[in-house]
Amino acid sequence: MDEQASTSVIAFFDVDNTLIHGASAFHLVRGLRAAGLITVRDIVGAVWKQARFKVRGENDRHLASARLRGLEVLTGVPVADMARLADHVYDRHTEAAVWPEMARVARDHVEQGHQVWLVTASPAFLAEVIAERLGLTGAIASGLEVHDGIYTGRPDGEFLHGAHKAAAARRLLERTGADPAGCWAYSDSRHDIPLLSLVGHPVVVNPDRQLAAHARASGWPVLDPRRTGRPA
């Protein structure tokens, strides 16, 4: 292991309701509807879930149903087509939902020479576009199986939520040789307590009720982009 790897610092950022306002998949739904891949019924359901998510945070049942529907929709879609759609969705919808305050926090880490990784349950093709556009190191996200350049509709690896997200972050720490005590993590969700507990500098952002209580008990700092910044 070289000296550079052993002294690296990593900042992990959750995406939904942490880096952006609401759920990144909601913006993808709008793009899929425009492309004719989903129905009006899907859109109506997504709008309701997005509004609820902004107020109450993650819902396990909604996450599971969205994942299953997403895999179904992507079956048979060429990877290149979805990559173009993800770029279009970012330009049309996602960019405007990025919290300016949180984007500044992420860029501050970059300027300090830290690696900045998005770690999210969102599909990899979507998370990678967000990371690239914001000038971050990369994204650790839920993989989708590909065969001959086509999505098969099956997952590739674990759905990166809760403990699986923390495990993926831990593997990156081990690969880079980064000391967890010197690293950072940002999240809004109680499901990410394992991720936040993994590093020496956990920061709670726009927390749900359970995470807010845990943060108070643990003495973790809290950021509220709803007060310090608004989506552009």
N, C-alpha and C positions, 0 to 999 in steps of 0.2 A: 504494500500500500504506500503510495507516495505522500509527500508532506502536504501537497495541495488538497488531496482527498481527505486526509486526516483532520484538517483544520476547517473544512467547509461548513457552512451554516445553511440550513434549509428552512424556508418559511412555507408552510402548507396552508392553502386557502380552500375552504369549502366554497362552492359557487352559489347555490340557490339561497337567496335571502341573506347572503354574506357578502359576496362580491357584487351580485346583481340584485335588483329589487324583484322579488318573486321567483318564479321557477323558469329556468332556462328552457325546459322542455315545452313550456307553454308557447314560447316564441317559435319553436320548431313545429308545433302543431299548426300554427298559422301558415308556415311555409308549406307544410304537407297538404293542407287544404287547398292552397293556391295551385299546387302541383296536381291536384285531383286524386291524391292518395288516401284521403280520409273523408268522412262524411260530415254533414252539418251537425249531426247528433254528437259526433266526437268533439267538435268545436264547442258546442254548448256545454258539454260536460267539462271540458278543459277550462273554459272561462269561469265556471263555478268553483272548480278546484283551485284555480289560480287566486281568486279572491279570498277563499278560505285560507289558503296557504300563507298569504301576505299577513293575515291577521293572527292565525293560530299556529303556524308552523307545519311541520311534516305530519302526514297521516299515513300510517303503515298500510292500511287497506288501499288507499289511493295510489301509493307508490307501487304496490304489487299489481294492481289492475292496469296502471299506466305502462308498466314494464311489459306485461303480457301483450297489451294492445300494440305497443311499439314494435315488439318483435314480429308480430303478425303483419303489421303494415310494411315493414322493411323487407319481408320475404320476396326475393326475386329482384330487388332493386340493385342496379349496378353501383359499386362503391364510388366510381367517378361522378355519377349523377348526384349521389348524396353529398359528396364533398362540395360540389358546386352549390347545392341547395343550402348547406350549412353556411357557406360564405354569404350567400344572399340573405339568409335569415339574420346573420350578425349585422349586416349593413342596414337592413330594413327595420329590425326590431331590437335585437339584443344590445347593440351599442348604446341605445338611448336608455336602457334599463340599468346600465352599470352605475353603481354608486360612485360618484367622483371622489369622495373621501377615501373609500376603500381602494380605488385604483391608485390614489396617491400613496397609500400605505404600502401597497404591493410594489410600486415603483421605487419607493424609498429603500426597500429591501434590495432591489436590483442594483440601485446606485451604491449600496454598501458592499456589493460583491457577493450577496447571498444568492443561492438558488431559490427560485420561487416556483412552486409546483401547485397547480390546481389538483385537488383530490376530491372526486365527486362520483355520485352514482349515475350521472348523466352519461349518455353514450360517448365513446371516445372521439368520434368524428366531430361532435359538437364542442366538447371541452377543448380539443386541440386547436380549434379555430379561435376560441376565446383567448386561450393562452398566447397564441401567436399574435393576435391583434393587439394585445396589451403589452407585448414585449417581454413575456415571462419565459421561464425556462422550459416548461412543458406541462403536461396534464397526465394524471393517473386517473383513469375512468373505466367505466364498464365496457368490456369488449363485446363485439358481435362477430359471430363466425362468418367467414368469407370463403367461398369456393369458386374458383375461376372468375374472380373479380365481381362476384354477386353475393349479396347478403342471403344467408340461408334461412334466417328467422330463428336461429338458435343462439344462445349466449356463448361467449368464448371466455371462460373463467368465471369468477365470482361476481355477483352484483355488488358493487362497491358501496355498501351502506353499513353504518354501524361498525361492528367489530371487524368486518372485512376491510373497511376503509382504513382503519387503524393498522391492520396487518399489512396492507399494501404500503402504507407510509413507513412502517418498521422495516420492510424489506429494502426500501430505498435508502433509509438511514444506514443499513448494514452494507449495502453495495458501495455507498460513497464514503463510508467511514466517518460520517458526521456524528458528533457527540449530541445525543438528544437533549442534554441539559442546556446546550447553547442554541437550540433550534426553537422555532415559533410555530404556532398553529392558530388559525382563526376559523370560528364556526358559530352558527346561530342555533344549532339543534342539540337537544338532549342525546340524540343518537350518536353524536360525535364526542361525547365525554371520553371514550377510550382514546380517540385521536388527540384531544386536548391534553389528556393526562400523560400522553407519551412524551411530551416535550417540556423543556424547562420554562418556556414562555407561552403559556396558553392565553389567548385573548378571545373573549366572548363578544360576538357581534349581533346586535338586534335579536337577543335570545328569546326562545320560547320560555314558558313559565318554569318548567322543570330545570332548564339549564340556568336560568337566572338565579334560582334558589341555590343550585349547586355552586355557582360562581360566588355568591355571597358567602357561603359556608367555606369555600376554598380560598377566598381572597384573590380571585382572578379578576383582572381588569375587564371593563365592559365598554365597548364602543357602540354608539347609536347613530348610524348614518342618517336616520330619519331626522335627527336634530342638527347634525353637523354638515349635512349635505343632502341634496335631492338628486334623483336621477336626472341626467342632462336632458 
